[in-house]
Amino acid sequence: MNVEQARFNMVEQQIRPAGVLDERVLNLLLVLRREAFVPPAHRDLAFADMELPLRDAEVALKKGQVMLAPKVEARILQDVDVQKTDKVLEVGTGSGYMAALLASRASHVISLEIDAELVALAKDNLQRAGIGNVEVRQADGAVPPLDGPFDVIVLSGSMAEVPQAYLDALKPGGRLMAIVGVAPVMRGTLVRRTASGFETTQPWDTNAPRLQHFPEAAVFEF
């Protein structure tokens, strides 16, 4: 496989047509080696338009331990519009790739991962990539850490709704991105904190595995 041609095709045939037009994002995707964050068993699929399991496929899919599809990662990065002075929180480190993308644009990233094996994997991947402004912590991300407030929060998975505690952890002007809803209908959801409250938009549709321990919506029975 011609890796550089595959990377170029990913950007031009998947990501740009999905509405990602920010040249800073596109250029970053061309230089940050996604394949270095993909498990060896799936490296030939590093640029495919699909989620990739981070361990045994059955276990990974059950626990939501996957890399999101490239166009979803790119849409998230574009929508949160990370600035060089931003303090960023990510929930769901996985292999560390999304943290690496965020860190390439931010001042500092705290990334939470509940699984100890994935914490070790992400730390190793980030170190080998030469990215030093990410702090990976083993933690249950259902509740935000006390390090806030944050300029940007990225919830790298899906949930029924965004917990209020995460909205409260945003600085004024801060942006939060999550995938919200119940399969088969989920929406990329961007929340901005304003002087008077919160503004929410849902600019695109997708599906993604659940983040662990985030509450589900109440089910009404008649």
N, C-alpha and C positions, 0 to 999 in steps of 0.2 A: 504494500500500500504506500502510495506517495502521501506522506503525512501532511505536508504543507498544502498540497492540492486539496486534500480532504478537509483541512481546516478552512481553506478559502471557500470551498463549496458549502460548508456548514453556514458560514456567514452570509454568503450571497444567495443561497438557494433556500435556506430555512429561516434565518434570523432577520435579514432585511425585509423579505416579503411578509414577515409577521408584524411589521410596523415599527421595528427598531431602526431608527434612522439617525440616532445620535452618533456622530462619527467617533467621539471619544470612547463610547462603548464598543463600537465595531472594531476600532483599532486595538483596544485592550484584548478583545477576544482573539485577535490574530497573533498576539504576542505572548499571552499567558497560556502555557501548555496544558490544555484540558486533559490530554491523555496521561499526564503525570499524576493526576488525581483519580484515575480510573483503575479499579482492580485489574491485575494482569489478565485474568480470565476473560475480561470483557474489553480489553484495550482496542481490539479491532473495531469495536462499536462506539469508540469514544466520540465520534462526530455524528452519530446517527440521531435521528429525530425520535428519541425514545428515552424513557427512564431506565437507568442502569442499576441493578442490585449491587450493594456494597459488600455482601457476603453470600452465603448459600441463598439461592434465589427464593426458595420457599420461606425461609426465615426472614429474609430481607423484606419481601412483599408483605408478610404478616405484620411486621413491626414498622413498616414504612421507611426502611433503611435503604434509600435509593438516592442516586443523583437525579435531580430533576432534568427534564429535557432541555437541551441548549437554548431553545427559543424562550422557554419560561424563565430561565436564569437571566437571559439578556433583557427580557421585558421588565423583570424586577429591578435590575440594575439601572435601566433607563428611567423607570418611573420614580425611584427614590432620589435620583439626582444628587449623588453623594459629592460633597465638596471636601477640599483638602483639609479643612479645619474640623471636619465632623467627627464626633464620637458616635460609634455605631454599635448596636447590639444585634446579634443574630441568634436565633434559636433553631437548633437542628444542624449542627456542624457537618455531619456526615463525613465525607472524605476531605473536607476543607476547601473545596473549590470555590463555593460561593463566598466564603470568608476571604479567600485570596482575591477574588474580584473586588469585593468591597474595600479591602485593605489597600488595593492599588489606587484607590481614589480618595481614601479617608486618612484622618490622622491616627486613629486607633480603633480597633475592633475587638469587642468581647464576644466570643462565640460559645454557646452552651450546647453540650451534647450529653445525653443521658447514659449512653453506652460506653463503657470503659475501653473496649477494643477499638471503637471508632474514634475516641479521644486520642488514643495512641497513634492510630493511623493518620488522623488529621495533623497532629503535631509533627509527625515525621514528614508528611507531604509538604507542609508549609516550610519546614526547615530546609528541605532539599530544594524547594523553589526559591529560597532566599528571602522569604517574606517574614519580617521580624516585628511587625506592628499588629499582630493578632495574638490575643490571649485566649486559648482554648481551655474551657473549664468543664469538668464532669459535673453536671447539675441537671436537675429536673426543671425544664423551662416553663412548666405550667404557671409559675409565678416569676415575674421579672426580678433580677438581682437588685441590690440596693445601691448600685453604682451610678444610677441615673441622676438626673434626666439625660436622655439621649437625643441627638439630632436626627438619627435614623434608626429604625427598628425593622428588621427583616425576619419574618417568621417563615422558615424554609420548609413549608408543608402546609397541609390544610387543616381547617377547624370549622366548627359550626358557626361560631361568631368570635369576634376579637374580644378578649377579656378587657374589662374596664381598667384593670391594673396596668395593662400595657399602654393604653391610651394615656393614662395618667403619668406614665414614665417618659412621655415625649416632652421635649423642650417646646416653648412657643416657636412656631415655624417648623417644627419637626415633622418628619414623614414616617409613616408606618406602612409596610406592605405585607399582605397576607393573602392566602387563597382561601376563600370563605364559601361555605355552602355544603350541600349534601349531594353526593354522586347520584345521577350523572350531571347535575347542574352546579358548577362551582364558578366563582368569579375572582379574577385578580382584583384585589380591593386595596385602594390607596387611601389612607387617612392622613389629613394634614391638621395639625393643631394651630388654631388661629387665636387671635386676641379674644374672641367671643365664644370659642368652643372648638368644634371639630367639623371638618368638611370631608365628606366621603365620596369617592368616585369608584366605579367598577369598569375599567377600560377594556377588559378582555376576558374571555372565557377559557377555562382549562379544567383539568382534574389533577389531583395530586393525593398521595397517601396522607393519612392523618398524622399529625404530631401527637406523641404519646401524652396522655393525662390531661389534655385540654377537654373541657366539658362539652358534651353533646347537647343539642337543643332538646328541650322538653318535648315529649311525644304525647299528644292528647288522645285519649281513648273515649269513645262514645258508647 
